[in-house]
Amino acid sequence: MKNQEIRSLSADELKERIAAEKEGLQKLKFAHEISPVENPMKIRHSRRLIAKMETELRAKEITN
């Protein structure tokens, strides 16, 4: 997801996406603990995507 796409989402949509992404990250980490994931960079990408979305959500909360 690109930064422009993240900016275009509303606050409620961001909250939903963050929750879904956190759940996916948790599952990915658990799967990685059991047996190595094919592409461990997915974990890093997911963490960074969550951080970007949380940053944008916070920016929207401050402006309102």
N, CA, C and O atoms as a printed pandas DataFrame, in Angstrom:
     atom_number atom_name residue_name chain_id  residue_number  x_coord  y_coord  z_coord
0              1         N          MET        A               1    0.846   -1.164    0.000
1              2        CA          MET        A               1    0.000    0.000    0.000
2              3         C          MET        A               1    0.896    1.232    0.000
3              4         O          MET        A               1    1.819    1.346    0.806
4              5         N          LYS        A               2    0.616    2.128   -0.893
5              6        CA          LYS        A               2    1.441    3.322   -1.025
6              7         C          LYS        A               2    0.963    4.409   -0.077
7              8         O          LYS        A               2   -0.166    4.370    0.410
8              9         N          ASN        A               3    1.833    5.380    0.180
9             10        CA          ASN        A               3    1.503    6.459    1.102
10            11         C          ASN        A               3    0.278    7.235    0.645
11            12         O          ASN        A               3   -0.542    7.636    1.471
12            13         N          GLN        A               4    0.142    7.450   -0.647
13            14        CA          GLN        A               4   -1.009    8.190   -1.169
14            15         C          GLN        A               4   -2.308    7.436   -0.876
15            16         O          GLN        A               4   -3.324    8.047   -0.545
16            17         N          GLU        A               5   -2.270    6.119   -0.998
17            18        CA          GLU        A               5   -3.451    5.305   -0.705
18            19         C          GLU        A               5   -3.799    5.389    0.779
19            20         O          GLU        A               5   -4.974    5.450    1.139
20            21         N          ILE        A               6   -2.791    5.393    1.632
21            22        CA          ILE        A               6   -3.006    5.484    3.076
22            23         C          ILE        A               6   -3.626    6.830    3.420
23            24         O          ILE        A               6   -4.540    6.895    4.242
24            25         N          ARG        A               7   -3.150    7.896    2.809
25            26        CA          ARG        A               7   -3.672    9.235    3.084
26            27         C          ARG        A               7   -5.121    9.385    2.646
27            28         O          ARG        A               7   -5.873   10.157    3.241
28            29         N          SER        A               8   -5.514    8.661    1.623
29            30        CA          SER        A               8   -6.878    8.802    1.106
30            31         C          SER        A               8   -7.925    8.091    1.962
31            32         O          SER        A               8   -9.122    8.321    1.787
32            33         N          LEU        A               9   -7.491    7.231    2.882
33            34        CA          LEU        A               9   -8.429    6.503    3.734
34            35         C          LEU        A               9   -8.951    7.390    4.859
35            36         O          LEU        A               9   -8.264    8.301    5.321
36            37         N          SER        A              10  -10.179    7.108    5.291
37            38        CA          SER        A              10  -10.733    7.846    6.429
38            39         C          SER        A              10  -10.178    7.247    7.724
39            40         O          SER        A              10   -9.528    6.202    7.707
40            41         N          ALA        A              11  -10.443    7.917    8.837
41            42        CA          ALA        A              11   -9.933    7.458   10.131
42            43         C          ALA        A              11  -10.507    6.081   10.488
43            44         O          ALA        A              11   -9.789    5.219   10.993
44            45         N          ASP        A              12  -11.795    5.881   10.225
45            46        CA          ASP        A              12  -12.410    4.583   10.533
46            47         C          ASP        A              12  -11.831    3.469    9.674
47            48         O          ASP        A              12  -11.580    2.367   10.161
48            49         N          GLU        A              13  -11.621    3.758    8.400
49            50        CA          GLU        A              13  -11.019    2.767    7.512
50            51         C          GLU        A              13   -9.603    2.431    7.952
51            52         O          GLU        A              13   -9.191    1.272    7.898
52            53         N          LEU        A              14   -8.851    3.446    8.390
53            54        CA          LEU        A              14   -7.492    3.209    8.876
54            55         C          LEU        A              14   -7.501    2.307   10.099
55            56         O          LEU        A              14   -6.678    1.399   10.208
56            57         N          LYS        A              15   -8.422    2.550   11.016
57            58        CA          LYS        A              15   -8.511    1.715   12.228
58            59         C          LYS        A              15   -8.799    0.268   11.870
59            60         O          LYS        A              15   -8.217   -0.647   12.454
60            61         N          GLU        A              16   -9.699    0.055   10.906
61            62        CA          GLU        A              16  -10.025   -1.304   10.479
62            63         C          GLU        A              16   -8.827   -1.977    9.819
63            64         O          GLU        A              16   -8.531   -3.139   10.097
64            65         N          ARG        A              17   -8.143   -1.247    8.949
65            66        CA          ARG        A              17   -6.975   -1.798    8.261
66            67         C          ARG        A              17   -5.851   -2.117    9.249
67            68         O          ARG        A              17   -5.180   -3.141    9.120
68            69         N          ILE        A              18   -5.649   -1.236   10.236
69            70        CA          ILE        A              18   -4.605   -1.457   11.236
70            71         C          ILE        A              18   -4.903   -2.725   12.019
71            72         O          ILE        A              18   -4.013   -3.547   12.238
72            73         N          ALA        A              19   -6.155   -2.886   12.442
73            74        CA          ALA        A              19   -6.532   -4.082   13.198
74            75         C          ALA        A              19   -6.321   -5.349   12.373
75            76         O          ALA        A              19   -5.808   -6.346   12.880
76            77         N          ALA        A              20   -6.715   -5.306   11.107
77            78        CA          ALA        A              20   -6.549   -6.470   10.242
78            79         C          ALA        A              20   -5.078   -6.774   10.004
79            80         O          ALA        A              20   -4.673   -7.936   10.006
80            81         N          GLU        A              21   -4.287   -5.746    9.802
81            82        CA          GLU        A              21   -2.858   -5.943    9.542
82            83         C          GLU        A              21   -2.141   -6.472   10.793
83            84         O          GLU        A              21   -1.242   -7.306   10.690
84            85         N          LYS        A              22   -2.541   -5.986   11.964
85            86        CA          LYS        A              22   -1.931   -6.479   13.207
86            87         C          LYS        A              22   -2.253   -7.959   13.411
87            88         O          LYS        A              22   -1.401   -8.733   13.848
88            89         N          GLU        A              23   -3.481   -8.341   13.092
89            90        CA          GLU        A              23   -3.859   -9.743   13.209
90            91         C          GLU        A              23   -3.047  -10.600   12.238
91            92         O          GLU        A              23   -2.581  -11.684   12.592
92            93         N          GLY        A              24   -2.884  -10.104   11.017
93            94        CA          GLY        A              24   -2.084  -10.823   10.027
94            95         C          GLY        A              24   -0.625  -10.940   10.439
95            96         O          GLY        A              24    0.011  -11.972   10.224
96            97         N          LEU        A              25   -0.099   -9.870   11.034
97            98        CA          LEU        A              25    1.286   -9.890   11.506
98            99         C          LEU        A              25    1.459  -10.914   12.627
99           100         O          LEU        A              25    2.448  -11.647   12.665
100          101         N          GLN        A              26    0.494  -10.955   13.528
101          102        CA          GLN        A              26    0.568  -11.917   14.630
102          103         C          GLN        A              26    0.576  -13.348   14.095
103          104         O          GLN        A              26    1.349  -14.184   14.563
104          105         N          LYS        A              27   -0.277  -13.629   13.121
105          106        CA          LYS        A              27   -0.320  -14.967   12.519
106          107         C          LYS        A              27    0.986  -15.284   11.798
107          108         O          LYS        A              27    1.487  -16.406   11.865
108          109         N          LEU        A              28    1.529  -14.286   11.112
109          110        CA          LEU        A              28    2.774  -14.478   10.382
110          111         C          LEU        A              28    3.926  -14.769   11.335
111          112         O          LEU        A              28    4.746  -15.647   11.071
112          113         N          LYS        A              29    3.988  -14.036   12.439
113          114        CA          LYS        A              29    5.040  -14.270   13.430
114          115         C          LYS        A              29    4.910  -15.657   14.041
115          116         O          LYS        A              29    5.908  -16.348   14.248
116          117         N          PHE        A              30    3.678  -16.061   14.328
117          118        CA          PHE        A              30    3.458  -17.380   14.910
118          119         C          PHE        A              30    3.887  -18.470   13.930
119          120         O          PHE        A              30    4.538  -19.440   14.319
120          121         N          ALA        A              31    3.521  -18.308   12.665
121          122        CA          ALA        A              31    3.906  -19.282   11.646
122          123         C          ALA        A              31    5.423  -19.332   11.494
123          124         O          ALA        A              31    5.993  -20.396   11.253
124          125         N          HIS        A              32    6.071  -18.187   11.635
125          126        CA          HIS        A              32    7.522  -18.119   11.511
126          127         C          HIS        A              32    8.208  -18.817   12.689
127          128         O          HIS        A              32    9.288  -19.387   12.530
128          129         N          GLU        A              33    7.590  -18.774   13.854
129          130        CA          GLU        A              33    8.163  -19.452   15.021
130          131         C          GLU        A              33    8.123  -20.971   14.845
131          132         O          GLU        A              33    9.052  -21.673   15.243
132          133         N          ILE        A              34    7.053  -21.464   14.253
133          134        CA          ILE        A              34    6.896  -22.904   14.073
134          135         C          ILE        A              34    7.851  -23.414   13.000
135          136         O          ILE        A              34    8.614  -24.352   13.230
136          137         N          SER        A              35    7.803  -22.799   11.852
137          138        CA          SER        A              35    8.722  -23.153   10.764
138          139         C          SER        A              35    9.014  -21.881    9.986
139          140         O          SER        A              35    8.122  -21.049    9.816
140          141         N          PRO        A              36   10.226  -21.712    9.515
141          142        CA          PRO        A              36   10.600  -20.471    8.834
142          143         C          PRO        A              36    9.666  -20.136    7.666
143          144         O          PRO        A              36    9.328  -20.990    6.846
144          145         N          VAL        A              37    9.268  -18.882    7.623
145          146        CA          VAL        A              37    8.415  -18.395    6.546
146          147         C          VAL        A              37    9.249  -18.310    5.272
147          148         O          VAL        A              37   10.455  -18.065    5.315
148          149         N          GLU        A              38    8.588  -18.516    4.150
149          150        CA          GLU        A              38    9.278  -18.496    2.861
150          151         C          GLU        A              38   10.002  -17.169    2.635
151          152         O          GLU        A              38   11.153  -17.142    2.198
152          153         N          ASN        A              39    9.304  -16.065    2.941
153          154        CA          ASN        A              39    9.897  -14.750    2.752
154          155         C          ASN        A              39    9.791  -13.963    4.070
155          156         O          ASN        A              39    8.764  -13.334    4.325
156          157         N          PRO        A              40   10.824  -13.989    4.898
157          158        CA          PRO        A              40   10.751  -13.301    6.191
158          159         C          PRO        A              40   10.668  -11.777    6.073
159          160         O          PRO        A              40   10.381  -11.099    7.060
160          161         N          MET        A              41   10.912  -11.237    4.893
161          162        CA          MET        A              41   10.780   -9.791    4.706
162          163         C          MET        A              41    9.324   -9.346    4.812
163          164         O          MET        A              41    9.052   -8.159    4.995
164          165         N          LYS        A              42    8.389  -10.286    4.698
165          166        CA          LYS        A              42    6.970   -9.966    4.850
166          167         C          LYS        A              42    6.694   -9.423    6.253
167          168         O          LYS        A              42    5.846   -8.549    6.431
168          169         N          ILE        A              43    7.409   -9.943    7.241
169          170        CA          ILE        A              43    7.231   -9.490    8.624
170          171         C          ILE        A              43    7.640   -8.027    8.734
171          172         O          ILE        A              43    6.918   -7.224    9.325
172          173         N          ARG        A              44    8.779   -7.681    8.178
173          174        CA          ARG        A              44    9.257   -6.300    8.222
174          175         C          ARG        A              44    8.306   -5.375    7.465
175          176         O          ARG        A              44    7.977   -4.288    7.941
176          177         N          HIS        A              45    7.872   -5.810    6.292
177          178        CA          HIS        A              45    6.961   -4.999    5.486
178          179         C          HIS        A              45    5.648   -4.752    6.242
179          180         O          HIS        A              45    5.116   -3.642    6.226
180          181         N          SER        A              46    5.144   -5.776    6.889
181          182        CA          SER        A              46    3.892   -5.652    7.630
182          183         C          SER        A              46    4.037   -4.690    8.809
183          184         O          SER        A              46    3.161   -3.858    9.047
184          185         N          ARG        A              47    5.129   -4.804    9.534
185          186        CA          ARG        A              47    5.381   -3.899   10.672
186          187         C          ARG        A              47    5.460   -2.451   10.215
187          188         O          ARG        A              47    4.899   -1.558   10.850
188          189         N          ARG        A              48    6.150   -2.229    9.127
189          190        CA          ARG        A              48    6.311   -0.865    8.622
190          191         C          ARG        A              48    5.000   -0.303    8.083
191          192         O          ARG        A              48    4.729    0.889    8.229
192          193         N          LEU        A              49    4.194   -1.146    7.466
193          194        CA          LEU        A              49    2.890   -0.709    6.970
194          195         C          LEU        A              49    1.996   -0.294    8.136
195          196         O          LEU        A              49    1.297    0.716    8.056
196          197         N          ILE        A              50    2.018   -1.063    9.207
197          198        CA          ILE        A              50    1.242   -0.713   10.403
198          199         C          ILE        A              50    1.709    0.629   10.948
199          200         O          ILE        A              50    0.887    1.469   11.314
200          201         N          ALA        A              51    3.001    0.834   11.003
201          202        CA          ALA        A              51    3.541    2.094   11.517
202          203         C          ALA        A              51    3.118    3.271   10.644
203          204         O          ALA        A              51    2.763    4.328   11.166
204          205         N          LYS        A              52    3.150    3.104    9.332
205          206        CA          LYS        A              52    2.731    4.170    8.427
206          207         C          LYS        A              52    1.258    4.515    8.639
207          208         O          LYS        A              52    0.885    5.687    8.678
208          209         N          MET        A              53    0.423    3.475    8.777
209          210        CA          MET        A              53   -1.002    3.714    8.964
210          211         C          MET        A              53   -1.284    4.372   10.313
211          212         O          MET        A              53   -2.133    5.259   10.405
212          213         N          GLU        A              54   -0.577    3.943   11.358
213          214        CA          GLU        A              54   -0.766    4.557   12.673
214          215         C          GLU        A              54   -0.306    6.013   12.676
215          216         O          GLU        A              54   -0.922    6.854   13.331
216          217         N          THR        A              55    0.755    6.312   11.958
217          218        CA          THR        A              55    1.238    7.688   11.850
218          219         C          THR        A              55    0.203    8.562   11.158
219          220         O          THR        A              55   -0.080    9.671   11.611
220          221         N          GLU        A              56   -0.355    8.071   10.073
221          222        CA          GLU        A              56   -1.368    8.833    9.355
222          223         C          GLU        A              56   -2.629    8.994   10.182
223          224         O          GLU        A              56   -3.253   10.055   10.150
224          225         N          LEU        A              57   -3.015    7.964   10.920
225          226        CA          LEU        A              57   -4.182    8.057   11.791
226          227         C          LEU        A              57   -3.970    9.111   12.859
227          228         O          LEU        A              57   -4.872    9.897   13.150
228          229         N          ARG        A              58   -2.795    9.130   13.436
229          230        CA          ARG        A              58   -2.479   10.138   14.460
230          231         C          ARG        A              58   -2.498   11.549   13.874
231          232         O          ARG        A              58   -2.971   12.486   14.517
232          233         N          ALA        A              59   -1.993   11.695   12.674
233          234        CA          ALA        A              59   -2.005   13.004   12.014
234          235         C          ALA        A              59   -3.442   13.472   11.774
235          236         O          ALA        A              59   -3.743   14.655   11.931
236          237         N          LYS        A              60   -4.313   12.565   11.400
237          238        CA          LYS        A              60   -5.718   12.920   11.180
238          239         C          LYS        A              60   -6.389   13.283   12.489
239          240         O          LYS        A              60   -7.221   14.190   12.524
240          241         N          GLU        A              61   -6.043   12.588   13.575
241          242        CA          GLU        A              61   -6.628   12.894   14.881
242          243         C          GLU        A              61   -6.184   14.268   15.369
243          244         O          GLU        A              61   -6.972   14.988   15.981
244          245         N          ILE        A              62   -4.964   14.634   15.114
245          246        CA          ILE        A              62   -4.447   15.927   15.555
246          247         C          ILE        A              62   -5.118   17.073   14.804
247          248         O          ILE        A              62   -5.423   18.110   15.393
248          249         N          THR        A              63   -5.349   16.889   13.503
249          250        CA          THR        A              63   -5.939   17.964   12.711
250          251         C          THR        A              63   -7.422   18.172   13.000
251          252         O          THR        A              63   -7.957   19.246   12.725
252          253         N          ASN        A              64   -8.086   17.170   13.547
253          254        CA          ASN        A              64   -9.526   17.303   13.839
254          255         C          ASN        A              64   -9.774   17.814   15.217
255          256         O          ASN        A              64  -10.926   17.981   15.615
